[in-house]
Amino acid sequence: MKSERHILGVSGGRDSAALAVFMRQHYPELPLEYFFTDTGKELPEVYSFLDRLEGFLGKPIQRLNPDRDFDFWLEEYGNFLPSPRTRWCTRQLKLRPLEQWIKRDLDEGTTIHSYVAIRSDEPSRDGYQATHPNMKVHLPLREAGIDRAGVIEMLQQAAVGEPEYYSWRSRSGCTFCFFQQKIEWVRLAEHHPDRFQEAVDYEKTALKDGSPFTWSQGESLNELVAPARAAQIKLDYEKRRERLRRSRPVNPLSGRTADTIDDIYGIDEAAGGCVVCHK
């Protein structure tokens, strides 16, 4: 039995990748175990990004797969889609596999140090809470004063870059993330029409069985991507983008004004979401 373990979860998002880079650069002596909890419903861009990150780290990122898949849990929850009010996907497909992975060591007295990607400009976020007295949670990015700009700079300097999905989406590599903005659902239909159709099929089944939730609250996905509605969503997005460009100074890091989706909507990619899904 090991007396200590050091674990770091990567999600396919920028913050957790930057934390992995930071720990590799500043604490190379730590025997870190990198892991990724795979819901089975991730975007293809996530896997290519994880491959690049593994190249930098020089060691594999262990894939933790749930013992029961999305379809099993959807049926268990009466075909009710996960939503901000009922985040069963986080519980069953992200946290459950992690807890199963470390439970035996915790119960046998191993101290597990978990390193979580919360930045210095996220003062209101606590991250994954220790659920066992033998687990210790560490926030290296916050402690080092690294903010969002610092994360992006770190990934650029390490030649890891960012996940390609950030060009059209602000958060989470999970296909069905219910925190997506409407413009992101429209773009999912454009970038991955097969994945979008899968989401439509799940939504139809949920509504047929009495679920009060659609993926994008207030309208179904088919309504959302109807030509006139999709055009209006894109127009609203561009108007907001232009207003933001006029009101914000040039970003000294990139030499441009903010124009990514998370900039446009004034959100952090972590805001409102789960700590293990997108960080």
Salt bridges, closest charged atoms under 4 A:
GLU4 OE1 - HIS6 NE2 3.81
GLU4 OE2 - HIS113 NE2 3.14
ASP15 OD2 - ARG119 NH1 2.67
ASP15 OD2 - LYS279 NZ 2.40
GLU33 OE2 - ARG5 NE 2.88
GLU42 OE2 - LYS94 NZ 3.67
GLU45 OE2 - HIS192 NE2 3.03
ASP51 OD1 - ARG63 NH2 3.96
GLU54 OE2 - ARG63 NH1 2.95
ASP67 OD2 - ARG68 NH1 3.64
ASP67 OD2 - ARG96 NH2 3.16
GLU99 OE1 - ARG91 NH2 2.47
ASP105 OD2 - ARG5 NH1 2.81
ASP107 OD2 - LYS103 NZ 2.67
ASP107 OD1 - HIS132 NE2 3.39
GLU108 OE2 - ARG104 NE 3.17
ASP121 OD1 - ARG119 NE 2.85
GLU122 OE2 - ARG119 NH1 3.90
GLU122 OE2 - ARG125 NH1 3.87
GLU122 OE2 - LYS279 NZ 2.91
GLU162 OE1 - ARG14 NE 2.68
GLU164 OE2 - ARG52 NH1 2.91
GLU190 OE2 - LYS234 NZ 2.43
GLU198 OE2 - LYS41 NZ 2.64
GLU219 OE2 - LYS182 NZ 3.06
GLU219 OE2 - ARG229 NH2 2.81
GLU238 OE2 - ARG241 NH1 3.82
GLU242 OE2 - ARG246 NE 3.21
ASP259 OD2 - ARG241 NH2 3.74
ASP259 OD2 - ARG245 NH2 3.14
ASP259 OD1 - ARG256 NH1 2.93
ASP262 OD2 - ARG14 NH1 3.48
ASP262 OD2 - ARG148 NH2 2.68
ASP263 OD1 - ARG148 NH1 3.54
ASP268 OD2 - ARG119 NH2 1.94
GLU269 OE2 - ARG14 NH1 3.16
GLU269 OE2 - ARG119 NH1 3.21
GLU269 OE1 - ARG148 NE 3.80
